[in-house]
Amino acid sequence: MKTNKLLALLMSSVMVIGTITACDKPGVDPTAPTDATTSETTQTTEPTVTETTVEPPDIDGYYERTVSEVKDEDDGKIMIYGHNSEFIGLAEKYAGITSNDYDFIEISNNDGSYTEKLDAVLSDGNEAPDIFTCDEAYARKYMASDNTIAINDLGIDYSELTNMFDYTLRFACDDDNVIKGLAWKACPCGVFYERSLAEEYLGTSDPNELAASFATWDAVLASARTVNTASEGAVKLLPGYTETYRAYLSNRETGWIMDGSFNVDTQLESFFDYAKTLYDEDLTFRAEQWSGDWEDDMSNRTVISYWGSLQYAKYELALNPGEGTAVNPTAGDWGVTTAPVSFYSGGSWVMASKYCDKKATSADIVRAVCINEDNLKDMVTNGEFVNNVKLMTSAAADDKFALEWLGGQNPYPVLLDAATKADASLAVADEDAYNNAFNAVVGAYCEGSFETVKEAKEALEDQLSEKGLIG
């Protein structure tokens, strides 16, 4: 990809809410549709998103291609692919398109079917989408490849993106720092905790006070020991070590690949022994994320904290999943506080394929869903954490966003702080594959399959080599 114009735009870090108010908490599953059919506020007054005086950041360090006029090359329907129906629903609502305007193919990627289909159609262009969505687990694979085009090639200028959270743009870059995709929502994370258990075993349920129990990794370990001892093992601070590994990854100073070679950051080396301490001292129930035991512990009042995003809390913790879905019986007894480090998990990005011949229509849809401020305001009032610093700063200061299912807490101050500090600059194209392999080897180390961290690292390298991720 040739760069016709390199434009470095200034970026200023926005310092936002540094404290947790008595009304904070996140929640929502990245793959769940944006269907806010249930009330999320403690008041009948509809939340409003007002203008804020906070200056949005400029974007720094990105290369901008020449932004030219775009047009549709044919008058047929636009082809859209999605890993779920969320984006097409938003496009219908905000861009005004109907089934007469588009062909939509939805394929779940639970078994890899979606990426397999994308790989096939992008290899030869037959039935290839004009635009398509991916979730975090595999989005970078496509945005870092030549199968997608720069957003500038859709006629979208970087000046339109100044309100977006930087990590969502960093994640969407190719190796030349050209932005290839946009996200309409962000998924910063916090520590969701059950208030009654926190009060009993940690002495407080106030999110400001409880933050000290999760302020550092040493504090988390000490809190886990306190809970385990006080409850005689009946209650744990965490369901398993896997609850923390995504946050721990955010400790890194170097990525999986450095100067073309495989690399394990020293912070990740320390996680082997951190996880093993949790394991050996029985400080968790050893329940891996997404397992049946892990889900059961969400509602049986035996685990104090789960770590994730607003979507995660809404849908995975089932604190407010929507009409027709069972709500966690402990909903309302939860709060959110800050994690030891700022991190994100999940999210969706939309991008245009190299076969896109409906660039004008694609740009209209992307702008309507990802950029248009009125539309994003509407998403916020429906419980979404949108990819807009200004709007989320406003929501964080608005007590109308106190959520009943979070015990009357507004989650946005906690999540806003995490979103502005989250870093995606180290992510590689196959980031999820590296992370999952690392997580698996850490588990084997905890169980005693390796005597030393050195052996575990060698096993990790062997696994990645077998998968063709490293040479």
C-alpha positions in Angstrom: 0.0 0.0 0.0 1.6 3.2 -1.1 1.2 6.3 1.0 0.4 9.3 -1.1 0.3 11.7 1.8 1.7 11.3 5.3 -0.1 13.5 7.8 0.9 13.5 11.4 -1.9 14.9 13.5 -1.4 16.1 17.0 -2.7 14.2 20.0 -3.2 15.3 23.5 -4.1 12.9 26.3 -7.3 13.7 27.9 -7.3 13.5 31.6 -10.7 12.4 32.7 -12.5 11.4 35.8 -9.8 10.0 38.1 -12.1 9.0 41.0 -15.0 6.6 41.2 -18.3 8.2 42.2 -20.9 6.4 44.2 -22.6 5.6 40.8 -20.2 3.6 38.7 -20.3 0.3 36.8 -19.9 -1.4 33.4 -21.5 -4.3 31.5 -22.2 -5.8 28.0 -21.1 -8.7 25.8 -19.2 -7.8 22.7 -21.2 -10.2 20.6 -24.6 -9.2 22.0 -27.0 -7.0 19.9 -27.7 -3.5 21.0 -31.2 -4.1 22.1 -31.9 -2.0 25.1 -35.5 -3.1 25.9 -35.2 -2.9 29.7 -34.8 0.2 31.9 -31.3 0.8 33.1 -31.8 3.8 35.2 -33.0 4.4 38.7 -35.2 7.2 37.5 -38.0 7.4 35.0 -36.5 10.4 33.4 -34.7 9.5 30.2 -30.9 10.1 30.4 -29.6 12.9 28.3 -26.2 13.3 26.8 -25.3 17.0 27.0 -22.4 18.9 25.4 -19.2 18.8 27.4 -16.4 21.4 27.6 -13.7 18.7 27.6 -11.5 19.2 24.6 -11.3 16.1 22.5 -7.8 14.7 21.6 -6.2 15.2 18.3 -4.8 12.0 16.8 -1.1 11.6 16.6 1.2 9.2 14.9 -1.1 8.0 12.2 -0.4 8.1 8.5 -3.2 9.5 6.4 -3.6 8.6 2.7 -4.9 11.1 0.2 -8.6 11.6 0.9 -10.4 11.8 -2.4 -14.0 12.0 -3.6 -15.7 8.6 -3.7 -18.6 7.2 -5.6 -20.4 3.9 -6.1 -19.2 2.0 -9.1 -22.5 0.2 -9.6 -26.1 0.7 -8.7 -26.6 -2.7 -7.1 -27.0 -3.6 -3.5 -24.2 -3.2 -1.0 -22.9 -6.5 0.3 -22.3 -6.6 4.1 -21.0 -9.4 6.2 -21.3 -9.6 10.0 -20.3 -11.9 12.8 -23.6 -11.0 14.4 -26.6 -8.8 13.6 -25.7 -5.8 15.7 -24.1 -3.7 13.0 -26.8 -4.3 10.4 -29.4 -3.3 13.0 -27.6 -0.1 13.7 -27.1 0.6 10.0 -30.9 0.2 9.4 -31.7 2.5 12.3 -29.1 5.2 11.7 -28.2 5.1 8.0 -31.8 4.4 7.0 -31.0 1.4 4.8 -33.4 -1.5 4.2 -33.2 -5.0 2.8 -33.9 -3.4 -0.6 -30.5 -1.7 -0.3 -28.2 -4.5 0.9 -27.5 -8.1 1.0 -26.4 -9.3 4.5 -24.6 -12.4 5.4 -24.3 -13.3 9.1 -22.1 -16.1 10.2 -21.2 -16.8 13.8 -17.5 -17.4 14.4 -17.9 -19.8 17.3 -16.3 -22.6 15.3 -14.3 -20.4 13.0 -16.9 -20.5 10.2 -17.0 -16.7 9.7 -13.2 -16.2 9.3 -13.1 -19.3 7.1 -15.8 -17.7 4.9 -14.1 -14.3 4.9 -10.7 -15.9 4.0 -12.3 -17.7 1.0 -14.2 -14.7 -0.5 -11.3 -12.3 0.1 -8.9 -14.6 -1.7 -10.7 -14.3 -5.1 -13.4 -11.6 -4.7 -16.3 -14.0 -5.4 -19.2 -12.8 -3.2 -16.8 -10.7 -1.2 -18.3 -8.0 1.0 -18.1 -4.3 0.5 -17.9 -3.8 4.2 -17.8 -6.3 7.0 -17.4 -6.5 10.8 -15.1 -8.5 13.1 -14.8 -8.7 16.8 -11.6 -8.1 18.6 -10.4 -11.7 18.5 -9.8 -11.6 14.8 -10.3 -8.0 13.6 -6.6 -7.1 13.4 -6.0 -10.1 11.2 -7.9 -8.3 8.4 -7.1 -4.7 9.2 -3.4 -5.5 9.2 -3.7 -7.2 5.8 -4.0 -6.0 2.2 -7.5 -7.4 2.1 -8.9 -4.2 3.6 -8.6 -0.6 2.5 -7.8 2.5 4.5 -10.8 4.5 5.8 -9.3 7.4 3.8 -10.1 5.4 0.7 -13.8 5.7 1.7 -13.4 9.4 1.7 -13.2 9.6 5.5 -10.7 12.1 6.8 -8.9 11.7 10.1 -10.2 15.0 11.3 -13.6 13.2 11.6 -12.1 10.9 14.2 -10.7 13.2 16.9 -13.3 12.2 19.5 -12.6 8.5 19.2 -10.7 6.7 21.9 -7.1 6.3 20.8 -6.8 2.5 21.6 -9.7 1.8 19.1 -7.7 3.5 16.4 -4.3 2.0 17.3 -5.9 -1.4 17.2 -7.2 -0.7 13.7 -3.9 0.2 12.1 -1.8 -1.7 9.6 2.0 -1.9 9.9 2.2 1.6 8.4 -0.1 3.1 11.0 -2.8 3.7 8.4 -6.2 3.3 10.0 -8.2 0.5 8.4 -11.4 0.2 10.5 -13.6 2.0 12.9 -15.5 1.0 16.1 -18.8 2.5 17.1 -18.4 1.3 20.7 -15.5 0.8 23.1 -15.0 -2.0 25.6 -12.9 -0.7 28.5 -12.9 -2.9 31.5 -13.4 -2.7 35.3 -13.7 -5.0 38.2 -17.4 -6.0 38.8 -17.9 -7.1 42.3 -20.8 -8.4 44.4 -21.5 -5.7 47.0 -22.8 -7.9 49.9 -19.8 -10.2 49.6 -17.4 -7.3 49.4 -18.9 -5.7 52.5 -18.7 -9.0 54.5 -15.2 -10.1 53.6 -13.4 -6.9 52.5 -15.1 -4.5 54.9 -16.7 -2.2 52.4 -19.0 -2.2 49.3 -18.2 1.4 48.4 -16.4 1.5 45.0 -14.1 4.3 46.0 -13.0 2.5 49.2 -12.9 -0.9 47.5 -10.6 0.3 44.8 -7.7 -0.1 47.3 -8.3 -3.9 47.3 -7.6 -4.0 43.6 -5.1 -1.1 43.3 -2.1 -3.3 42.5 -1.4 -6.9 41.8 0.0 -7.3 45.3 -3.2 -5.8 46.6 -5.3 -8.3 44.6 -3.2 -11.2 46.0 -3.6 -9.9 49.6 -7.4 -9.4 49.1 -7.7 -12.9 47.7 -6.0 -14.3 50.8 -8.1 -12.2 53.1 -11.3 -13.4 51.5 -10.2 -17.1 51.5 -9.2 -17.0 55.1 -12.3 -15.2 56.4 -14.7 -17.4 54.5 -12.7 -20.6 55.2 -12.5 -21.2 51.5 -16.2 -20.9 50.8 -15.9 -17.6 49.0 -13.2 -16.5 46.6 -12.1 -13.1 45.3 -11.8 -14.5 41.8 -13.3 -17.5 40.0 -9.9 -18.4 38.6 -6.6 -16.9 37.5 -7.9 -16.6 33.9 -10.1 -13.7 35.1 -7.1 -11.5 35.4 -4.9 -12.5 32.5 -6.3 -10.0 30.0 -5.6 -7.2 32.5 -2.1 -8.6 33.2 -1.3 -8.5 29.5 -1.8 -4.8 29.7 1.3 -4.7 31.9 3.5 -5.4 29.0 6.1 -3.1 27.7 6.9 -5.2 24.6 4.8 -7.2 22.2 4.8 -10.8 21.1 7.0 -10.0 18.2 10.1 -7.8 18.5 12.4 -7.1 15.6 10.9 -10.0 13.8 11.5 -12.5 16.6 9.2 -14.1 19.2 9.2 -12.3 22.5 7.8 -12.9 26.0 7.7 -9.7 28.0 9.2 -9.8 31.5 5.8 -8.8 32.9 4.3 -11.9 31.3 7.0 -14.0 32.7 5.9 -12.9 36.2 2.4 -13.9 35.4 3.3 -17.6 35.4 4.2 -17.4 39.1 1.4 -15.0 39.9 -1.1 -17.4 38.5 0.6 -20.4 40.2 0.4 -18.6 43.6 -3.3 -18.2 43.2 -3.5 -21.9 42.2 -1.3 -23.4 44.8 -2.8 -21.4 47.7 -6.4 -22.3 46.6 -7.2 -18.6 46.3 -9.7 -19.3 43.4 -12.1 -22.0 42.4 -9.8 -22.7 39.4 -12.8 -22.0 37.1 -11.6 -21.0 33.6 -13.4 -18.2 31.8 -16.4 -19.4 29.7 -16.6 -22.7 31.6 -19.8 -24.0 33.2 -18.4 -23.7 36.7 -17.3 -20.1 35.9 -20.8 -19.2 34.8 -22.5 -20.9 37.8 -20.4 -19.0 40.3 -21.7 -15.7 38.9 -25.0 -16.2 40.7 -24.4 -18.5 43.7 -22.8 -15.8 45.9 -19.4 -17.5 46.1 -17.2 -15.2 44.0 -16.7 -11.6 44.7 -15.4 -10.2 41.4 -15.5 -10.7 37.7 -13.4 -8.5 35.4 -14.7 -7.1 32.1 -16.5 -4.5 30.1 -20.0 -3.0 30.2 -21.2 -5.5 27.6 -19.6 -8.3 29.6 -21.5 -7.3 32.8 -24.8 -6.9 31.0 -24.8 -10.0 29.0 -22.2 -12.5 30.4 -22.9 -11.7 34.0 -26.5 -11.4 32.9 -27.1 -8.4 35.1 -29.4 -6.7 32.6 -29.4 -8.9 29.4 -32.8 -7.7 28.0 -36.3 -9.0 27.5 -36.6 -12.8 27.1 -33.3 -13.6 28.8 -32.9 -14.7 32.4 -31.5 -12.1 34.7 -28.9 -13.0 37.2 -30.8 -13.2 40.6 -28.0 -11.2 42.2 -28.5 -8.3 39.8 -28.6 -5.0 41.7 -26.1 -6.3 44.3 -23.2 -5.5 42.1 -20.8 -2.5 41.7 -17.7 -1.7 39.7 -14.3 -0.4 40.6 -11.0 0.0 39.0 -8.6 -2.8 38.0 -4.9 -2.7 38.8 -4.2 -1.6 35.2 -6.4 -0.1 32.5 -7.4 -2.6 29.8 -10.0 -3.4 27.2 -11.6 -6.7 26.2 -13.9 -7.2 23.2 -15.5 -4.8 20.8 -16.3 -4.8 17.1 -14.8 -3.0 14.1 -16.2 -2.3 10.6 -13.9 -2.2 7.6 -14.1 -2.1 3.8 -12.7 -4.9 1.7 -10.3 -4.3 -1.2 -13.2 -5.4 -3.5 -15.5 -2.6 -2.3 -17.2 -1.0 -5.2 -19.8 0.8 -3.1 -17.5 3.3 -1.5 -19.9 6.2 -1.2 -22.7 4.1 0.3 -20.1 2.3 2.6 -18.9 5.7 3.8 -22.4 6.9 4.5 -23.1 3.8 6.6 -19.8 3.9 8.5 -20.3 7.6 9.3 -23.9 7.0 10.5 -22.9 4.2 12.8 -19.4 5.2 14.0 -19.1 8.9 13.7 -22.4 10.8 13.7 -22.7 12.3 17.1 -26.5 12.4 17.3 -26.6 8.7 16.6 -23.9 8.0 19.1 -25.8 10.0 21.7 -28.8 7.8 21.1 -26.7 4.7 21.6 -25.5 6.1 25.0 -29.1 6.6 26.2 -29.7 3.0 25.3 -26.9 1.8 27.5 -23.9 1.6 25.1 -20.4 2.8 25.9 -19.8 4.5 22.6 -16.4 5.3 20.9 -16.6 9.0 21.6 -14.6 10.7 24.4 -16.8 13.8 24.6 -20.1 11.9 24.9 -18.8 9.5 27.5 -17.2 12.3 29.5 -20.7 13.9 29.6 -22.4 10.6 30.6 -19.8 10.0 33.3 -20.9 13.3 34.9 -24.6 12.7 34.6 -26.4 11.1 37.5 -29.2 10.0 35.3 -26.9 7.2 34.2 -27.0 5.6 37.6 -28.0 2.0 36.9 -30.4 0.1 39.0 -28.9 -3.3 38.1 -25.6 -1.9 39.5 -27.0 -0.8 42.8 -27.5 2.7 41.6 -24.0 3.2 40.3 -23.0 5.1 37.2 -20.3 2.9 35.5 -19.0 5.5 33.1 -16.5 7.3 35.4 -14.6 4.0 36.0 -14.9 2.9 32.4 -14.0 6.3 30.9 -10.8 6.4 32.8 -9.9 2.9 31.6 -10.8 3.7 28.0 -8.6 6.8 27.9 -5.6 4.9 29.3 -6.1 1.6 27.5 -3.3 0.8 25.0 -3.5 -1.3 21.9 -0.2 -0.3 20.4 1.5 -3.7 21.0 -1.3 -5.8 19.4 -0.2 -8.0 16.4 -2.3 -9.4 13.7 -2.7 -12.8 15.4 -2.9 -11.3 18.9 -5.8 -13.5 20.1 -4.0 -16.7 19.0 -0.9 -15.7 21.0 -2.9 -14.7 24.0 -4.9 -18.0 24.0 -1.7 -20.1 23.7 -0.1 -18.2 26.5 -3.1 -18.7 28.7 -3.2 -22.4 28.1 0.5 -22.8 28.9 0.1 -20.8 32.1 -2.6 -23.2 33.1 -0.4 -26.2 32.4 2.4 -24.6 34.5 0.0 -24.1 37.4 -1.0 -27.7 37.2 2.6 -28.8 37.4 3.3 -29.8 33.8 6.4 -27.7 33.8 8.9 -27.4 36.6 10.2 -23.9 35.6 9.0 -20.9 33.8 11.7 -21.4 31.3 10.2 -24.8 30.3 6.8 -23.3 30.1 8.1 -20.5 27.7 9.8 -23.1 25.5 6.5 -25.0 25.3 4.7 -21.9 24.4 7.2 -21.2 21.6 6.8 -24.8 20.4 3.0 -24.5 20.3 3.1 -21.2 18.4 5.6 -22.7 15.9 3.4 -25.7 15.3 0.5 -23.3 14.5 2.7 -21.4 12.1 2.6 -18.2 14.0 6.3 -18.0 14.4 9.2 -19.4 12.3 
